[in-house]
Amino acid sequence: MPGFEILGQEERREILEVLDKGVLFRYEFGPQRGEQWKVRQFEEALAAYTGAGHALAVSSGTAALKVAMAGLGLGPGDEVICPGFTFVATWESVLEMGAEPVFAEVDETLGLDPTRLEEKITDRTRAIALVHMNGGQADVEAVARLAKKHNLLLLEDTAQSMGGRIKGRHLGTWGDCAILSFDAVKTLTCGEGGAIITSDPERARTISEYHDHGHDHKPVGRGNEGRRFIGANYRMNELQGALGLAQLRKLDQMLEAQRGHKARLRAALARVPGVSFRRLLDEAGDTATFITWFHDSAEAADRFNAGLSEAGCGAIPWYHNTWHYYRRWEHLHQGKTCRRSGWPFVRPDGRRLEYSPDALPASDALMARVLSWQIMVKMSEERLAQLEAAIAQAAKKL
């Protein structure tokens, strides 16, 4: 999965071009930089690659979430529906915007379950945050229809599925906007970094201004711009943009390598009694950053993973993962915060947000049966053979 596996001369050349000019800031200093704009070029390449009309590169995937939510106008009084299986940044960003996350069940796609989503909608629901987890595809078409029916905003969190598609259409292009992540363990990496994509030119303008203290970026000299509203600093720097440019050129070949490795492991797992695979809306559009499978019971999943671990090939048991699964977010359930006022769990009107660890029983039953391996871009014959042998050994415990 991580693009760091293939960092090479292409990335070195792009970075050295920035260092040779000596301008790391993404704006201004045109003569000094010889009109070289790495972040701008990266944004243009992202917009073209994804088919979105506009892309804004920012400092991290979490920053992308915050900027996107600000661009959607989310804030106090709004509820945002989030899946119970996601990285914590999705709902942390909702809370930081002053809005309130409402957690919903996931299905065999490991994304929001459209059949259970409507029950979470209230008169305060403003948006749905749909997350494409583990390189696959959530049922975005069904969720988009539901969002339209209820006049809700749709934010696609595509942090883990860059390059994924459904019938040729890039993930992130169904919603009002989407976010991408380029951190150190993503397939396309800038070390840190993220982006927002959207087809709405006015929203693109808003997020661009918000991520840079409200600057309107008109060519009048920095410090002389007008401002429509306050903002913050979530800018990407030129070194990150240079890395992104080189990595984006390699993305398709990285995904192709991952798909080959995944297919081989899938064939081995398919021979194990009681194993089934996470549902993909389009096998051809899978990024193959993970191979994820279900066992027919939680006990079988635990036994099988014990066998894998004995062989030095333990899988990720997502039900127990403290960064990605709702039941394990004790700081959310206990309303822990560093703020003296108790914000964001204690609201200005005295109301307290409550999140029970038992709130998602359907997801609990599903996630307790799930295991994953991360797929690397470079997996040696020896490593693949080791994993295949571990599968055969672990199957004996079932």
Phi, psi and omega in degrees: 000312189288134176293345179297342180296334184239026172300131185204209185295328180297314178294321180299316180298316181297317181293319180296328176297322177292313182296325179296326179277331176082011180248112181264341182283139186285342182246160172065187177057041182305309181298318182296327183267002181061034182056036176261122187229087186292316181295317179300316178296320178298317178299316179297321179292321178296316179299319180291318183295316184276341184083007174280154181285333187215147175221139175235120178274138181226184192282341179195169175294323177295319175300321179299318178299315182294317180294318179298316181293323175296318179295334176275355177081018184283143181188196182307137182095344181265143170253140179235121180281128181233152176283154177284350176241106180192170171284148186304335183300330182301307183275335172302319181293324176300312180297320181294332176284353182091355178276178185238122176285139174239122189266139184234161182290154174249162179241197186290352170281347189070013173247181181308137177274108183299332183285344180248001188283320187299330181293344180269352184279129176235182179288355177257354180294128181245330187207160172242129174258101180267132184242127174270100189270150170055034175082354181264198184236125168288167181281068190293327180295316178294319180292322178297321177296320179293319178299316179296318180302322184258010179057047180252151173284148178237117175252122176265122174266103184251028185302324185260006188225034178301127181095352179285153183215161167233115182052041177086349181267129187291136173301140183103355183251011175267331187270183176291329170197169181216159177242153176234157178230141180231040183285188192294340182244021175268160181300315171259115184242141169245016188086298165221157178149163178198182179202158171241135175241146180201155176260000183264111184296328179288321176292323177299320178295317182296313182292326178297316180290317183298322186286354183227053174060021179088001180300136181273354173062026173282148186283065180240009182096124185299134185102350178248004182288163171269167180222129177273338183195170177282160179216208180210185180246106175231032185289146168273145177263170187293330177293318176297317179298322179296316177299316182299319179301313181293319182292322181298325178296336182262354191302313183298322180289328176294316180296321179296319178297317179297320180297322178295314179296318182296318181301320180295316180290325178298320179299322179290318180292328181297341180275354183274127179301136176083002180268136170225168188245154179300146184282129176248136178289334181205104181304320183293336181265006178290137178278343178060035175283339174221155162249124187233132184220161178248148166255166185280356173204160176296323180296319179295320178298316180295318180295316181295318180291329175298320177294319177299318182295322177299331179269007179077023185227039183304141179267171177273118176269093191301331180301331183261001186282125187278349180263338192238347184239136188310313185299336185261008181269074185296329180292329174288312183297326183265001177061042182280135180209154176272358184272135183300326183284347186089357177298142008267003183280329173262118184273160182304332179275006179090350179291143179246133176283131182239132179227110180275139178294344182264015189286343186234070184296323180294319178293322177303312182297324180285309188291336178292344182257004189260137171227154178217151162242143171282137177262126179266158177293317179250101175243119184289161175302322180296317180292317179298318178295322178298316179295319178297319179294322179296322177299313181297320180291316182293329180299333180292342180276352183274000000 
